[in-house]
Amino acid sequence: MKVIVAVVLTLLIVNAHSDHSAHSLTDEQLQIIEGHTTYCSEKSGIEIADAKKIRFSVIEDADEKNQCFTKCFFEQTGFMDEEGNLKKEVMLEKLAKHKDEAITEKITKIIDECTLLEGDTICNKSFKIHNCYWSKVHPHPQ
């Protein structure tokens, strides 16, 4: 599980700093991400194409199934447990460690701000946090 979390977090860090992050990932890392996407799309009942759109972008009007995809993805990465408890320390430990101190500080501030959000449901909460994070990491349209 630690390897999977590390791979997903690596993807998030790379994606946060490059619009071409998929080219920086190994085939193994991409397979793990695809596995999470497939698993969570099946679990939440959404189309795989929709799941791929949600993963690394801001989605405005998502229904409950799409929001629950985000919850599942958070669970698979270790950012949230099944009861909806956010594991901020995991996010900070994995996402905020970077060789560039300015990037570390920026990501830490984003995590601190976004993890304060609440939602009507666990799925809604994770979706709001997801959108907050991606809107700050990639403030331009995806």
C-alpha positions as CSV (number, residue, x, y, z in Angstrom):
1,M,0.0,0.0,0.0
2,K,2.9,2.4,0.8
3,V,4.2,1.9,-2.8
4,I,0.8,2.8,-4.3
5,V,0.5,5.9,-2.1
6,A,4.0,7.0,-3.1
7,V,3.3,6.5,-6.8
8,V,0.0,8.4,-6.6
9,L,1.6,11.2,-4.6
10,T,4.5,11.4,-7.1
11,L,1.9,11.8,-9.8
12,L,0.2,14.6,-7.9
13,I,3.5,16.4,-7.3
14,V,4.7,16.0,-10.9
15,N,1.3,17.1,-12.2
16,A,1.3,20.1,-9.9
17,H,4.4,21.4,-11.5
18,S,4.1,20.3,-15.1
19,D,1.3,20.3,-17.7
20,H,2.9,17.3,-19.3
21,S,3.3,15.1,-16.2
22,A,2.0,11.9,-17.8
23,H,5.2,11.9,-19.8
24,S,7.3,12.0,-16.6
25,L,5.7,8.8,-15.1
26,T,6.9,5.3,-15.6
27,D,4.6,2.7,-17.2
28,E,4.3,1.0,-13.8
29,Q,3.1,4.3,-12.2
30,L,0.6,4.9,-14.9
31,Q,-0.7,1.3,-14.6
32,I,-1.3,1.9,-10.8
33,I,-3.1,5.1,-11.4
34,E,-5.2,3.5,-14.1
35,G,-6.0,0.6,-11.7
36,H,-7.3,3.1,-9.1
37,T,-9.3,4.8,-11.8
38,T,-10.9,1.6,-13.0
39,Y,-11.6,0.4,-9.5
40,C,-13.1,3.6,-8.4
41,S,-15.2,4.2,-11.5
42,E,-16.7,0.7,-11.1
43,K,-17.2,1.2,-7.4
44,S,-18.9,4.6,-7.9
45,G,-20.8,3.6,-11.0
46,I,-19.4,6.1,-13.5
47,E,-18.0,5.7,-17.0
48,I,-14.2,5.3,-17.1
49,A,-14.0,8.4,-19.5
50,D,-15.7,10.5,-16.9
51,A,-13.4,9.2,-14.2
52,K,-10.3,10.1,-16.2
53,K,-11.6,13.7,-16.6
54,I,-12.2,14.0,-12.9
55,R,-8.9,12.7,-11.7
56,F,-6.7,15.7,-12.3
57,S,-9.0,18.6,-13.0
58,V,-11.7,20.8,-11.6
59,I,-15.2,19.7,-12.3
60,E,-18.0,22.1,-11.5
61,D,-21.3,20.3,-11.6
62,A,-20.7,16.7,-10.5
63,D,-23.5,14.4,-9.4
64,E,-23.1,12.1,-6.4
65,K,-21.6,9.3,-8.3
66,N,-18.8,11.5,-9.7
67,Q,-18.2,12.9,-6.2
68,C,-18.0,9.4,-4.8
69,F,-15.4,8.6,-7.4
70,T,-13.2,11.3,-5.8
71,K,-13.8,9.8,-2.3
72,C,-12.7,6.4,-3.6
73,F,-9.6,7.8,-5.2
74,F,-8.7,9.6,-2.0
75,E,-9.2,6.3,-0.1
76,Q,-7.0,4.5,-2.6
77,T,-4.2,7.1,-2.2
78,G,-4.4,7.0,1.6
79,F,-5.6,10.6,1.9
80,M,-8.9,9.6,3.5
81,D,-10.2,6.6,5.3
82,E,-13.5,4.8,4.6
83,E,-15.3,6.9,7.3
84,G,-14.3,10.1,5.6
85,N,-11.6,11.1,8.0
86,L,-9.0,13.1,6.1
87,K,-5.4,12.1,6.7
88,K,-3.9,15.5,6.4
89,E,-0.6,14.3,7.8
90,V,-0.3,11.8,5.0
91,M,-1.0,14.6,2.4
92,L,1.5,16.9,4.0
93,E,4.1,14.2,4.4
94,K,3.8,13.0,0.8
95,L,2.8,16.1,-1.2
96,A,4.6,18.9,0.6
97,K,8.1,17.4,0.5
98,H,9.9,18.8,-2.4
99,K,13.5,19.8,-3.1
100,D,12.3,23.3,-4.0
101,E,11.4,24.9,-0.7
102,A,9.0,27.4,-2.4
103,I,7.0,24.6,-3.9
104,T,6.9,22.8,-0.5
105,E,5.5,26.0,1.1
106,K,3.0,26.5,-1.7
107,I,1.7,23.0,-1.5
108,T,1.5,23.1,2.3
109,K,-0.6,26.2,2.2
110,I,-2.9,24.7,-0.4
111,I,-3.4,21.6,1.7
112,D,-3.9,23.6,4.8
113,E,-6.6,25.7,3.1
114,C,-8.4,23.0,1.2
115,T,-8.6,20.5,4.0
116,L,-10.7,22.9,6.0
117,L,-13.6,22.4,3.6
118,E,-16.6,20.3,4.7
119,G,-19.4,18.8,2.7
120,D,-23.0,17.6,3.0
121,T,-21.7,14.0,2.6
122,I,-18.3,12.3,2.6
123,C,-18.3,12.2,-1.2
124,N,-19.2,15.9,-1.4
125,K,-16.4,16.8,1.1
126,S,-13.7,14.9,-0.8
127,F,-15.0,16.4,-4.1
128,K,-14.7,19.9,-2.6
129,I,-11.2,19.3,-1.4
130,H,-10.3,17.8,-4.7
131,N,-11.6,20.8,-6.6
132,C,-10.0,23.2,-4.2
133,Y,-6.6,21.6,-4.6
134,W,-6.6,21.4,-8.4
135,S,-8.0,24.9,-8.8
136,K,-5.0,26.2,-6.8
137,V,-2.4,24.0,-8.4
138,H,-3.6,24.6,-11.9
139,P,-5.5,27.9,-11.8
140,H,-5.9,27.8,-15.6
141,P,-8.6,25.8,-17.3
142,Q,-7.8,22.1,-17.9
